[in-house]
Amino acid sequence: MSQINLVWVVYDITSNRTRSLIARACKNKGLYRVQKSAFLGRLNRTQIEELRVICEDIIDPETDSVYIFPMCEEDFRKVRLLGRAFDPELVSDEVKALFL
């Protein structure tokens, strides 16, 4: 079984339809929305690769960007939040617990 990592997915996409498809792909992989264009969750290497392929098939590489950042737990603990925390209507309790 491959190692499970915390994964951030952040995107900047011009088309509403494409943006919705990327958001759906992230949700289908079990990621949680933390901002309108940012998802967080735990995926193994195979799931990360599957998500990469799905995103690559959906986006227009000339206008869109999708960043997939796998992080280990140690690096995640180094994350610092500046300003307002996540939108409580978009974030699940599981994501909030990651930041306690």
KABEL-V190262 format. One record per run of one state. SS is the DSSP state (H for helix, E for strand, - for the rest). FROM is the first residue (numbers start at 1). LEN is the number of residues. If there is no record, write none. Layout:
ss = {SS	SS}
from = {FROM	FROM}
len = {LEN	LEN}
//
This chain:
ss = {-	E	-	H	-	E	-	E	H	-	E	-	H	-	H	-}
from = {1	4	13	16	29	32	36	38	45	59	65	72	73	78	93	99}
len = {3	9	3	13	3	4	2	7	14	6	7	1	5	15	6	2}
//
